[in-house]
Amino acid sequence: MKKYLILLIYTLIIIPCLAQSPKWLKKVRGAQVAIMAYNKNGEMTETQGVFADDKGTVLTEYDALKYATRAVVVDAAGKEYPVKEIVGASAMYNVVKMQVELEKKSKITFLTLAGEQSPVKSLVYILPYAKASKNALCTEDTIAKVETFKDSYNYYTIGKPTNDRQKNCAVLNEEGQMIGLLQLAAKEGGNAYVIDARFIADMKMKPMDAGNNDLKAIHIRKALPEAEEDALTYLYLLDSKDSTNYMATMDAFIQKYPLNTSGRVLKAEKLIEAGNYQEADRIYEEALNAEGINKDEVYFSKSKAIYAVNLNKAYNKYNDWDMEKSLAEAQNAYQVNPLPIYTQQEANCLFVLKRYDEAREKFMALSKTNLRSADVFLNAAQCNIVQNKEEGVLELLDSALACYPTPYPVAAANTILIRADQLAKAGKNREAVLGMNEYERLAKGNLNANFYYRRQQLEIKARMYSQALADIEKTIMLEPKEPLYYAEAAAMNYRIGQVDDAIEYAKKAIALDKEFADPYRIIGVCYNQKGNKAEARKYLQKAVDLGDTLAEGMINDIK
């Protein structure tokens, strides 16, 4: 009887085991991999995943790769594969798609992804932990629930609780096709979930992924989007703070698209931003010597880069990288391809080199091209202004304003203010005030005391006294500790016959600066106006003591 009981127990044990050992198990176990991810401090996080194709695509969990600076994949035979790039990542679904470096003749075992949904109550098999014994059996389970996410992907609930070692294990259907990766239950003892493997495998880099926070949290280089234009857009959007991976991504683009000039140019420009002029120079020379590269774009980029560093006061000159070199590179670009934008760069360089007449000619040449704009005429005008050549300046500024619609947009504000200054120099004070009024409208009140003081001075010259008084009061409100403005308000009030107000403003100026002669003189004049000769002489004498020569003559006139 005991013999039969032992046989019965053995039979009960072996039958489930055989049920948990599908015929394809040995073959698919080779697709399982262990993954070691290391952060910047060298700390390791270990997890598991699977090869999903023969090109070295690995599907795994996000949590283990977050903050990793490098990762290594180890296959069932113990062979190591460095992770080359991240292809996709989702913190929400806790999944990552990544690519490992394969040798040319490498042959790897990979899982075939299930193309169809596994129905409720169908059998599934959870592969053993990646480092488990080769004789370890599958865990058999059933689909308890199927939900759909992102329109076409499946989120499965399986029937039995799972353990920590099964986290991220591959889950296969009865045909040995992978339906997804196992995710543990949120609560201990609860049912586990399976995220559709097709969702992970379909992940692709897009241009806007340059700002994807899930991807940015993994400090391993990201794959480029598949289309060349998308890949270039991705480069322009990519954050360069992680300089090592940023440059590695640049190199990957150059290697993949060797005839795309923008990749080499962008890399050189970023090197210059980092102060690595020698390496940038080498990249430029390499680009100029490469077949199929648009050399004018390279010259133009180099000219702009040298121009920018020379505008930086902290720049320590590298080789012959001065403004003359920037001009020469712009001229080289124009000789290869006579585009107006290269003429504009020449003009910019000539202006900085103080070759103003040549610069003006270049700017005016642009007015006959598709780059005709307000800035072209404004820059031409500036060439005359810095040389104090007033002839033609107002006409150029009028041409600049004619490029804008009316009412003028905010972009026209700078031109309007410069024009107002030129009108004032020409003695056209009322027109200058109107220009400053328009500037004030565009600035929407975001102006400082100096603006209102300048306008007040013009308004006095234009005999616009009520406006001048309002502006000096606004000036004082914006900068109440400047004695000059109180003295100006005092003079303004005296001018319009408000003598008592003039005295009050002048005394406020003295309270702020007792050594300021002007308000003493103004008070003296005001007291003389009021008939108080003694007070008038006292304040005028104080002004004289402080060096005011005007006050000295006024004392002599008081009888």
C-alpha positions as CSV (number, residue, x, y, z in Angstrom):
1,M,0.0,0.0,0.0
2,K,2.8,2.4,0.9
3,K,4.5,1.6,-2.5
4,Y,1.4,2.7,-4.4
5,L,1.0,5.8,-2.3
6,I,4.5,6.9,-3.1
7,L,3.9,6.2,-6.8
8,L,0.7,8.3,-6.7
9,I,2.4,11.2,-5.0
10,Y,5.3,11.1,-7.6
11,T,2.7,11.0,-10.4
12,L,0.9,14.1,-9.0
13,I,4.1,16.0,-8.8
14,I,5.5,15.1,-12.3
15,I,2.3,15.7,-14.3
16,P,2.1,19.5,-13.5
17,C,5.8,19.8,-14.1
18,L,5.4,18.3,-17.5
19,A,2.5,20.6,-18.2
20,Q,4.8,23.5,-17.3
21,S,7.5,22.4,-19.7
22,P,6.3,23.3,-23.3
23,K,8.5,21.9,-26.0
24,W,9.7,25.4,-27.1
25,L,11.0,26.3,-23.6
26,K,14.7,25.3,-24.2
27,K,14.8,27.3,-27.4
28,V,13.3,30.5,-26.1
29,R,15.4,30.6,-22.9
30,G,18.3,31.7,-25.0
31,A,16.5,35.0,-25.7
32,Q,16.5,35.9,-22.0
33,V,19.1,38.4,-20.8
34,A,20.4,39.8,-17.5
35,I,20.9,43.6,-17.5
36,M,23.3,45.5,-15.3
37,A,22.7,49.3,-15.2
38,Y,25.2,51.7,-13.6
39,N,24.6,55.2,-12.5
40,K,27.2,58.0,-12.4
41,N,28.4,56.8,-9.0
42,G,29.1,53.3,-10.3
43,E,26.1,51.9,-8.3
44,M,24.5,48.9,-10.1
45,T,20.9,48.0,-10.6
46,E,20.2,44.5,-11.9
47,T,17.2,43.4,-13.9
48,Q,16.2,41.2,-16.8
49,G,14.8,41.5,-20.3
50,V,14.7,39.7,-23.7
51,F,16.0,40.0,-27.2
52,A,13.1,41.0,-29.4
53,D,14.8,40.6,-32.8
54,D,18.1,39.6,-34.4
55,K,19.4,43.2,-34.6
56,G,20.0,43.4,-30.8
57,T,16.8,45.1,-29.6
58,V,16.2,44.5,-25.9
59,L,13.0,45.0,-24.1
60,T,13.2,45.6,-20.3
61,E,11.9,47.8,-17.4
62,Y,12.3,51.5,-17.1
63,D,12.9,51.7,-13.3
64,A,16.2,49.8,-13.6
65,L,17.5,52.1,-16.4
66,K,16.5,55.4,-14.8
67,Y,19.6,57.5,-14.0
68,A,21.9,54.9,-15.7
69,T,24.9,56.3,-17.5
70,R,25.8,52.9,-19.0
71,A,24.3,49.4,-19.1
72,V,25.5,45.9,-20.1
73,V,23.3,43.0,-21.3
74,V,24.5,39.4,-20.6
75,D,23.0,36.6,-22.6
76,A,22.3,33.0,-21.5
77,A,25.8,32.0,-22.6
78,G,27.4,34.7,-20.4
79,K,28.4,36.9,-23.4
80,E,28.3,40.7,-22.6
81,Y,26.8,43.3,-25.0
82,P,27.2,47.0,-24.1
83,V,24.0,49.0,-24.5
84,K,24.5,51.3,-27.5
85,E,21.4,53.5,-27.4
86,I,18.0,53.9,-25.9
87,V,15.2,53.7,-28.5
88,G,12.2,54.4,-26.4
89,A,11.1,54.7,-22.7
90,S,7.9,55.1,-20.7
91,A,7.9,55.7,-17.0
92,M,4.1,55.3,-16.9
93,Y,4.2,51.8,-18.3
94,N,7.7,51.0,-16.8
95,V,9.2,49.8,-20.1
96,V,12.4,50.6,-22.1
97,K,13.4,49.6,-25.6
98,M,17.2,49.7,-26.2
99,Q,19.8,48.6,-28.7
100,V,23.0,46.7,-27.9
101,E,26.2,46.6,-29.9
102,L,26.5,43.4,-31.9
103,E,29.6,42.1,-33.6
104,K,29.1,41.5,-37.4
105,K,28.8,37.8,-37.1
106,S,26.8,37.7,-33.9
107,K,23.8,35.4,-33.9
108,I,21.4,35.8,-31.1
109,T,18.3,34.0,-30.0
110,F,15.2,36.3,-29.9
111,L,11.5,36.0,-29.1
112,T,8.8,36.2,-31.7
113,L,6.1,38.7,-30.7
114,A,2.5,37.6,-30.7
115,G,0.6,39.3,-33.5
116,E,-2.9,38.6,-32.1
117,Q,-4.5,39.2,-28.7
118,S,-4.5,36.3,-26.3
119,P,-8.1,35.8,-25.2
120,V,-9.5,35.6,-21.7
121,K,-8.9,32.1,-20.1
122,S,-6.2,31.2,-22.6
123,L,-3.0,29.6,-21.2
124,V,0.2,31.6,-20.9
125,Y,3.7,30.8,-19.6
126,I,5.9,32.9,-17.5
127,L,9.6,32.2,-18.3
128,P,11.8,31.5,-15.4
129,Y,14.1,34.2,-14.0
130,A,17.0,34.9,-16.4
131,K,19.7,33.5,-14.1
132,A,17.6,30.5,-13.0
133,S,18.8,27.0,-13.6
134,K,18.5,25.8,-17.2
135,N,16.2,23.1,-15.9
136,A,13.9,25.6,-14.2
137,L,10.3,25.3,-15.5
138,C,7.8,27.8,-16.7
139,T,5.0,29.0,-14.5
140,E,1.7,28.3,-16.1
141,D,-1.2,30.8,-15.8
142,T,-4.3,32.0,-17.5
143,I,-5.5,35.4,-18.8
144,A,-8.1,36.7,-16.4
145,K,-8.8,40.0,-18.1
146,V,-7.8,42.0,-21.2
147,E,-7.9,45.8,-21.5
148,T,-6.9,48.0,-24.4
149,F,-4.7,51.1,-24.2
150,K,-3.4,53.5,-26.9
151,D,-6.1,52.1,-29.2
152,S,-4.3,48.9,-30.3
153,Y,-2.2,47.5,-27.4
154,N,-3.2,45.0,-24.8
155,Y,-2.9,45.1,-21.0
156,Y,-3.4,41.7,-19.5
157,T,-4.3,40.6,-16.0
158,I,-3.2,37.1,-15.2
159,G,-4.9,34.8,-12.7
160,K,-2.2,34.0,-10.0
161,P,0.0,36.0,-7.7
162,T,3.7,36.2,-8.7
163,N,7.0,36.7,-6.9
164,D,9.7,39.4,-7.1
165,R,12.0,37.2,-9.2
166,Q,9.4,37.0,-12.0
167,K,9.3,40.8,-12.4
168,N,10.0,41.7,-16.0
169,C,10.0,38.1,-17.1
170,A,8.7,37.4,-20.6
171,V,5.1,36.0,-20.8
172,L,4.4,33.7,-23.8
173,N,1.3,32.1,-25.3
174,E,0.9,28.4,-26.1
175,E,2.8,28.8,-29.4
176,G,5.8,30.2,-27.7
177,Q,5.2,33.8,-28.9
178,M,5.8,36.6,-26.5
179,I,2.7,38.6,-25.5
180,G,4.5,40.9,-23.1
181,L,6.6,41.6,-20.0
182,L,5.3,40.7,-16.5
183,Q,4.6,43.6,-14.1
184,L,4.1,42.8,-10.4
185,A,0.8,43.5,-8.7
186,A,0.5,46.9,-6.9
187,K,-0.4,45.1,-3.7
188,E,1.3,41.9,-2.3
189,G,-0.8,38.9,-3.2
190,G,-2.7,40.6,-6.0
191,N,-2.8,39.6,-9.6
192,A,0.1,40.5,-11.8
193,Y,-0.1,42.3,-15.2
194,V,1.4,42.0,-18.6
195,I,2.3,45.0,-20.8
196,D,2.0,44.2,-24.5
197,A,5.4,43.5,-26.0
198,R,4.2,45.1,-29.3
199,F,3.8,48.5,-27.5
200,I,7.5,48.4,-26.4
201,A,8.7,47.1,-29.7
202,D,6.9,49.8,-31.6
203,M,8.6,52.6,-29.7
204,K,10.4,54.9,-32.0
205,M,12.3,58.2,-31.5
206,K,10.5,61.3,-32.6
207,P,11.9,64.9,-32.9
208,M,10.0,66.1,-29.9
209,D,11.5,63.3,-27.8
210,A,14.4,65.6,-27.4
211,G,12.4,67.1,-24.5
212,N,11.0,63.8,-23.2
213,N,11.6,63.7,-19.4
214,D,11.4,59.9,-19.3
215,L,14.2,59.7,-21.9
216,K,16.3,62.5,-20.3
217,A,16.3,60.7,-17.0
218,I,18.3,57.9,-18.7
219,H,21.8,59.2,-19.3
220,I,22.7,56.7,-22.1
221,R,22.7,58.0,-25.6
222,K,19.4,58.0,-27.4
223,A,18.7,56.7,-30.9
224,L,18.1,59.1,-33.7
225,P,14.6,59.3,-35.3
226,E,14.6,57.3,-38.5
227,A,14.0,60.0,-41.1
228,E,17.0,62.3,-41.8
229,E,15.0,65.6,-41.4
230,D,13.5,64.3,-38.2
231,A,16.9,63.3,-36.9
232,L,18.3,66.8,-37.7
233,T,15.3,68.5,-35.9
234,Y,16.0,66.2,-32.9
235,L,19.6,67.4,-32.8
236,Y,18.5,71.1,-32.8
237,L,16.1,70.4,-30.0
238,L,18.4,68.3,-27.9
239,D,19.6,69.6,-24.5
240,S,23.3,69.9,-24.6
241,K,23.8,69.9,-20.8
242,D,24.7,66.2,-20.9
243,S,27.7,67.0,-23.1
244,T,29.1,63.5,-23.4
245,N,25.9,61.9,-24.7
246,Y,25.2,65.1,-26.7
247,M,28.4,64.8,-28.7
248,A,27.9,61.1,-29.1
249,T,24.5,61.8,-30.6
250,M,26.2,64.3,-33.0
251,D,28.7,61.7,-34.0
252,A,26.0,59.1,-34.6
253,F,24.2,61.6,-36.9
254,I,27.4,62.4,-38.8
255,Q,28.2,58.7,-39.2
256,K,24.6,57.9,-40.4
257,Y,24.3,61.0,-42.7
258,P,27.9,61.9,-43.8
259,L,26.7,64.2,-46.6
260,N,24.5,66.3,-44.3
261,T,26.4,69.5,-43.7
262,S,24.2,70.6,-40.8
263,G,25.5,67.7,-38.6
264,R,29.1,68.7,-38.8
265,V,28.3,72.4,-38.6
266,L,26.1,72.0,-35.5
267,K,28.8,69.9,-33.8
268,A,31.5,72.6,-34.5
269,E,29.2,75.3,-33.2
270,K,28.5,73.4,-30.0
271,L,32.2,72.8,-29.5
272,I,32.8,76.6,-29.8
273,E,30.1,77.3,-27.2
274,A,32.0,74.9,-24.9
275,G,35.3,76.8,-25.6
276,N,36.9,73.9,-27.5
277,Y,38.0,76.0,-30.4
278,Q,40.8,73.7,-31.6
279,E,38.4,70.7,-32.0
280,A,35.8,72.9,-33.6
281,D,38.5,74.1,-36.1
282,R,39.3,70.5,-36.9
283,I,35.7,69.7,-37.5
284,Y,35.3,72.7,-39.9
285,E,38.5,71.6,-41.8
286,E,37.3,68.1,-41.9
287,A,33.9,69.2,-43.3
288,L,35.6,71.5,-45.9
289,N,37.6,68.5,-47.1
290,A,34.7,66.1,-47.2
291,E,33.1,65.2,-50.5
292,G,29.5,66.3,-51.1
293,I,29.4,68.8,-48.3
294,N,28.0,72.3,-48.9
295,K,31.1,74.3,-48.3
296,D,29.4,77.7,-48.3
297,E,27.4,76.5,-45.2
298,V,30.6,75.5,-43.5
299,Y,32.2,78.9,-44.2
300,F,29.1,80.7,-43.1
301,S,28.9,78.8,-39.8
302,K,32.6,79.4,-39.1
303,S,32.1,83.1,-39.8
304,K,29.2,83.4,-37.4
305,A,30.9,81.4,-34.7
306,I,34.1,83.5,-34.9
307,Y,31.9,86.7,-35.0
308,A,30.1,85.6,-31.8
309,V,33.2,84.8,-29.8
310,N,34.8,88.1,-30.7
311,L,31.8,90.0,-29.3
312,N,32.5,88.3,-26.0
313,K,34.8,90.4,-23.9
314,A,36.1,87.3,-22.1
315,Y,37.3,85.7,-25.3
316,N,41.0,84.8,-25.4
317,K,42.0,84.9,-29.1
318,Y,42.5,81.5,-30.7
319,N,45.0,81.4,-33.6
320,D,43.7,83.9,-36.3
321,W,40.1,83.8,-35.1
322,D,39.5,87.6,-35.1
323,M,36.9,89.7,-36.8
324,E,39.0,89.9,-39.9
325,K,38.9,86.1,-40.1
326,S,35.1,86.2,-39.6
327,L,34.8,88.6,-42.5
328,A,37.1,86.4,-44.7
329,E,35.0,83.3,-44.0
330,A,31.8,85.2,-44.9
331,Q,33.4,86.3,-48.1
332,N,34.4,82.7,-48.8
333,A,30.8,81.6,-48.4
334,Y,29.6,84.3,-50.8
335,Q,32.2,83.3,-53.4
336,V,31.0,79.7,-53.3
337,N,27.3,80.6,-53.3
338,P,26.3,84.3,-53.6
339,L,23.4,84.3,-51.2
340,P,22.1,87.5,-49.6
341,I,22.5,86.1,-46.1
342,Y,26.3,85.9,-46.6
343,T,26.3,89.5,-47.7
344,Q,24.5,90.3,-44.4
345,Q,27.2,88.5,-42.5
346,E,29.9,90.5,-44.4
347,A,28.1,93.8,-43.5
348,N,27.9,92.8,-39.8
349,C,31.6,92.1,-39.7
350,L,32.4,95.3,-41.5
351,F,30.4,97.3,-39.0
352,V,32.2,95.8,-36.0
353,L,35.5,96.5,-37.8
354,K,34.4,100.2,-38.0
355,R,34.5,100.1,-41.8
356,Y,31.2,101.9,-41.8
357,D,31.0,103.1,-45.4
358,E,31.6,99.6,-46.7
359,A,29.1,98.2,-44.2
360,R,26.4,100.7,-45.3
361,E,26.9,99.7,-49.0
362,K,26.4,96.0,-48.1
363,F,23.3,96.8,-46.0
364,M,21.9,98.9,-48.9
365,A,22.7,96.1,-51.3
366,L,20.5,93.8,-49.2
367,S,17.5,96.3,-49.6
368,K,17.3,95.0,-53.2
369,T,17.1,91.3,-52.2
370,N,14.6,89.1,-50.4
371,L,16.3,90.1,-47.2
372,R,14.9,93.7,-47.5
373,S,13.6,94.6,-44.1
374,A,13.4,97.4,-41.5
375,D,16.7,96.1,-39.9
376,V,18.5,96.6,-43.2
377,F,17.7,100.3,-43.4
378,L,18.2,100.7,-39.7
379,N,21.6,99.2,-39.8
380,A,22.5,101.4,-42.8
381,A,21.4,104.4,-40.8
382,Q,23.5,103.4,-37.9
383,C,26.5,103.4,-40.1
384,N,26.0,107.1,-40.6
385,I,24.9,107.8,-37.0
386,V,28.1,106.4,-35.5
387,Q,30.1,108.7,-37.8
388,N,28.0,111.7,-37.0
389,K,26.9,111.9,-40.6
390,E,23.4,113.3,-40.4
391,E,22.8,113.4,-44.2
392,G,20.3,110.7,-45.3
393,V,19.8,109.3,-41.8
394,L,16.2,110.4,-41.5
395,E,15.4,109.1,-44.9
396,L,16.9,105.7,-44.1
397,L,14.9,105.6,-40.8
398,D,11.7,106.5,-42.7
399,S,12.4,103.6,-45.1
400,A,12.8,101.3,-42.1
401,L,9.5,102.3,-40.7
402,A,7.9,101.9,-44.1
403,C,8.6,98.2,-43.8
404,Y,6.2,97.9,-40.9
405,P,2.4,97.9,-41.0
406,T,0.5,100.7,-39.2
407,P,-0.3,101.0,-36.4
408,Y,3.3,100.1,-35.7
409,P,4.0,96.8,-34.0
410,V,6.3,96.5,-31.0
411,A,9.2,95.4,-33.3
412,A,9.3,99.0,-34.7
413,A,9.8,100.6,-31.2
414,N,13.6,100.8,-31.4
415,T,13.6,102.4,-34.9
416,I,11.0,104.9,-33.7
417,L,13.1,105.9,-30.7
418,I,16.3,106.3,-32.8
419,R,14.3,108.4,-35.3
420,A,13.1,110.6,-32.4
421,D,16.7,111.2,-31.3
422,Q,17.6,112.2,-34.9
423,L,14.7,114.5,-35.2
424,A,15.7,116.2,-32.0
425,K,19.3,116.6,-33.3
426,A,17.8,118.3,-36.4
427,G,15.8,120.7,-34.2
428,K,12.5,119.1,-35.0
429,N,11.4,118.9,-31.4
430,R,7.6,118.6,-31.8
431,E,8.1,115.7,-34.3
432,A,10.6,114.1,-31.9
433,V,8.1,114.3,-29.0
434,L,5.5,112.6,-31.2
435,G,7.9,109.8,-31.9
436,M,8.6,109.4,-28.2
437,N,4.8,109.3,-27.6
438,E,4.5,106.5,-30.1
439,Y,7.4,104.7,-28.4
440,E,5.6,105.0,-25.0
441,R,2.5,103.5,-26.5
442,L,4.5,100.5,-27.8
443,A,6.3,100.1,-24.5
444,K,2.9,100.1,-22.7
445,G,4.2,102.1,-19.8
446,N,7.3,99.9,-19.1
447,L,9.7,102.9,-19.1
448,N,12.2,104.4,-16.8
449,A,12.7,107.9,-15.4
450,N,15.4,108.7,-18.0
451,F,12.8,108.3,-20.8
452,Y,10.4,110.8,-19.3
453,Y,13.2,113.2,-18.4
454,R,14.5,113.1,-22.0
455,R,11.0,113.7,-23.4
456,Q,10.4,116.6,-20.9
457,Q,13.6,118.3,-22.2
458,L,12.3,118.1,-25.7
459,E,8.8,119.3,-24.6
460,I,10.4,122.4,-23.1
461,K,12.2,123.2,-26.4
462,A,8.9,122.7,-28.2
463,R,7.2,125.0,-25.7
464,M,4.8,122.2,-24.7
465,Y,4.9,123.2,-21.0
466,S,1.9,121.4,-19.6
467,Q,3.3,118.1,-21.1
468,A,6.7,118.9,-19.8
469,L,5.4,119.5,-16.2
470,A,3.5,116.2,-16.3
471,D,6.6,114.3,-17.5
472,I,8.9,115.7,-14.8
473,E,6.4,114.8,-12.2
474,K,6.3,111.2,-13.6
475,T,10.1,111.2,-13.6
476,I,10.2,112.1,-9.9
477,M,7.7,109.4,-9.2
478,L,9.9,106.8,-10.9
479,E,13.1,108.0,-9.3
480,P,12.3,110.0,-6.1
481,K,15.9,110.2,-4.8
482,E,17.5,112.1,-7.8
483,P,17.9,115.8,-6.9
484,L,18.3,116.8,-10.5
485,Y,14.7,115.9,-11.3
486,Y,13.4,118.1,-8.4
487,A,15.5,121.0,-9.5
488,E,14.1,120.5,-13.0
489,A,10.6,120.5,-11.6
490,A,11.4,123.7,-9.7
491,A,12.6,125.4,-12.9
492,M,9.6,124.2,-14.8
493,N,7.1,125.5,-12.2
494,Y,8.9,128.9,-12.1
495,R,8.7,129.0,-15.9
496,I,4.9,128.8,-15.8
497,G,4.5,131.2,-12.8
498,Q,4.0,128.7,-10.0
499,V,6.6,130.2,-7.7
500,D,5.6,128.6,-4.4
501,D,5.6,125.2,-6.0
502,A,9.0,125.9,-7.5
503,I,10.5,126.8,-4.1
504,E,9.0,123.6,-2.6
505,Y,10.6,121.4,-5.3
506,A,14.0,123.2,-5.0
507,K,14.0,122.7,-1.3
508,K,13.4,118.9,-1.8
509,A,16.4,118.9,-4.2
510,I,18.6,120.6,-1.5
511,A,17.4,118.0,1.1
512,L,18.8,115.3,-1.2
513,D,22.0,117.1,-2.0
514,K,23.1,120.2,0.0
515,E,26.1,120.8,-2.4
516,F,23.9,121.1,-5.5
517,A,24.0,124.8,-6.6
518,D,21.1,124.9,-9.0
519,P,18.2,124.7,-6.5
520,Y,19.7,127.5,-4.4
521,R,19.8,129.7,-7.4
522,I,16.2,128.8,-8.3
523,I,15.0,129.6,-4.8
524,G,16.8,132.9,-4.9
525,V,15.2,133.9,-8.2
526,C,11.8,132.8,-6.8
527,Y,12.2,135.0,-3.7
528,N,13.2,137.9,-5.8
529,Q,10.1,137.4,-7.8
530,K,8.1,137.4,-4.6
531,G,9.8,140.7,-3.5
532,N,11.8,139.1,-0.7
533,K,15.2,140.6,-1.5
534,A,17.0,139.4,1.6
535,E,16.1,135.7,1.1
536,A,16.8,136.1,-2.6
537,R,20.4,137.3,-1.8
538,K,20.9,134.6,0.8
539,Y,20.1,131.7,-1.5
540,L,21.9,133.2,-4.5
541,Q,25.0,133.8,-2.4
542,K,24.9,130.1,-1.4
543,A,24.7,129.1,-5.1
544,V,27.7,131.4,-5.7
545,D,29.6,129.7,-2.9
546,L,29.0,126.4,-4.6
547,G,30.5,127.7,-7.8
548,D,27.4,128.9,-9.7
549,T,28.6,131.8,-12.0
550,L,25.0,132.5,-13.1
551,A,23.9,133.3,-9.6
552,E,26.8,135.8,-9.1
553,G,25.4,138.1,-11.9
554,M,21.9,137.8,-10.5
555,I,23.0,139.1,-7.0
556,N,24.3,142.2,-8.6
557,D,21.0,142.8,-10.4
558,I,19.0,142.7,-7.1
559,K,18.5,146.3,-5.9
